[in-house]
Amino acid sequence: MSKVMSNEQEKINRWFQQHPWKHQTFFNRPHATRRHFLELLGAGVTASFLAGHPAKAAEVAAAGASPKGTAQNVIFILMAGAPSHTDTFDFKMIDGVTPASFAPATIGNMYFPAGLMPKLAALAGDFAIARNVHAHAVVHSVSQTWVQIGRNPLAALGNIAPNIGSIVAAERLAQRKPSDIFPTFLALNSAGGVNQGYLSGKYAPFKVTPAPAGIGNTTSATGSQTRFESRFHLLNALDANLRSGAPNGVPMGDYNEFYIDAKELMYNPVVNQYFGYPTSESTRYGATNTGNAMLVASQVLKANLGTRFIQITSNDGWDMHTNIYTGAGSIQTKAKIIDDGLSTLIGDLKANGLFDQTLIVMYGEFGRTVGPITAQLGRDHWAQQFCFFAGGGIKGGTTVGQTDAQGRDTIDYGWSQNRYVYPEDIEATIYSALGIDWTTVRHDDPLGRGFEYVPTTGPFPYMPVHELWG
């Protein structure tokens, strides 16, 4: 590992020793969501919320960057646990270690484990891989948060930072139409994912665990739709004036937005038409939790009812310290989940005319040790990693950056900045693809420091990897 990264890790370790983290972070604080409101409305229950101090109206400034603007949607897939880069998307065949069944092949200029992920191998012309990616830290909790907020969670604004998806939701608010009943930011299998940080609850992720029947509590347990509408009308007659316009602070205003948004999903057959799925469709995606999330993502984007950023968390057990090549928890099993689901997702996006409009980004929080496996027959934490990109105008069949023969470190950065690609650069790449100026600074944060979409602290500016566009 390079000296620069060793120093960074030592700094983080020293910080933890000096400041042990004993409280819940701001972005994982208890909060109300539209899903909570569906549960409340479905049960015929109302609730109250303590009002807080109103936040300032957003004042936005930008340096005037030139984003690509080639995508309308993003599907962000977090491979929680950190997959081995050298066994998957930065493949290295290690004699006497790597199973022969991985059957690597050179496809274009991409060396790829065709035997491990045959369906994706057949689609290699549709995706690009950055093989110059480096994590700032190799601690799961820190780095999983880091890739979702695009900044150091331990820095001054890290504790209040929104999910990238919440920034996208804020940027897309003005573009929403009256017919857009689905939330802008949808999070699938991401119950522990980062929320909206200091931003309004309107930009919070709508967290859903996919199920064949769709979203629960979209009808009221108290009786008919007529009775539900009557109760909702009575509720508004009693306290709408306390919520509308936020006379008691932003939290009350958020509560009003939750009511309005949740009600749009009640007694609406369109909702579970796109959030639910038959067994046959689940089987096409591999009949797994991650595959089902990819299926719902495809259907929700096809509906075109307002969702623009979808986070999927692959909770499939990528933290492979033991038995990486054997048993039910082997990487062969995990890779099949991605191979089945992601290949079908790409195919369906193409069939629906959405592939070129939808950027898919997939990576873990860091990589894993390289070369021979450990005494426990697994791989431990390592900073070098990969990032997968597809759709949204990305030039498929390409790689950016090159690692050494074992995948230990980057030997050719392969992009304009001549350094590693970090999570902040990937964040900037997402914003650029969506046409969002990554240099934007919001002046509505509670600390009054100004919240940069992509932080500028450090020895160099973070930038989009525009080489992905060819």
DATA-V500063 format. One line per field, one symbol per residue. ss: DSSP state (H for helix, E for strand, - for the rest). phi: phi as a letter, one per 30 degrees, with the letter a starting at -180 (. if undefined). burial: 1 if it has 24 or more other ideal C-beta (glycine too) atoms within 12 Angstrom, else 0. A space follows every 10 residues. Layout:
ss: ???
phi: ???
burial: ???
This chain:
ss: --HHHHHHHH HHHHHHHH-- -----HHH-- ---HHHHHHH HHH------- ---------E E--------- --EEEEEEE- ----HHH--- ---------H HH-EEEE--E EEE----HHH H--HHHEEEE EEEE-----H HHHHHHHHH- -------HHH ---HHHHHHH HHHHH----- ----EEEE-- ---------- HHH--EEE-- ---------- ----HHHHHH HHHHHHHHHH HHH------H HHHHHHHHHH HHHHH---HH HHHHH---HH HHHH----HH HHHHHHHHHH HHH-----EE EEEE------ ---------- HHHHHHHHHH HHHHHHHHHH H---HHHEEE EEE---EE-- ---------- EE-EEEEEEE -------EEE -EE------E EE-------- E-HHHHHHHH HHH------- EE-------- EE-------- -----HHHH-
phi: .ddddddddd ddddddddbe dcbddedcdd adbededddd ddciccbbbd dbddddddcc bbdidcddic bcbbccccdd jiddddcbcb dbdceibded ddhdbccicc dbddddbddd edcedcbbbd ccdbddbcce dddddeddci addcdecddb ddeedddddd dcedcdcedd cdddccbchb ecddcdhdde edcddccbce bedjddicbd ddkddddddd ddddedddbe ddcdihdcjd eddeeddded ddddcdhcdd eddcdcaded dddecjhbdd ddddddeddd dddhcjdbbb cccdcciddc dbhdcbidcd dddddddded ddddeddddd dcicddcbdc bbacdacbec idddddibbc daddabbcba iijdddibbc ibcddcidad cbdibddhad ccedddeddd ddedicddde bccbdddicj cdebdcdjda ddbdcddddi
burial: 1000100110 0100000000 0000111100 1111111111 1100000010 0000100101 0000101101 1111111111 1111111111 1111001100 0101001001 1111111111 1011011111 1111111111 1111111111 1111101111 1111111111 1100010001 1111111111 0111111111 1111111111 0001111111 0000000100 1100100000 0110010001 1111111111 1111111101 1101111000 1101111111 1111111111 1111111111 1111111111 1001100001 1111111111 1111111111 0001111111 1111111111 1010000111 1111111111 1111111111 1110011111 0011101011 1111111111 1111111111 1101110001 1111110000 0111111110
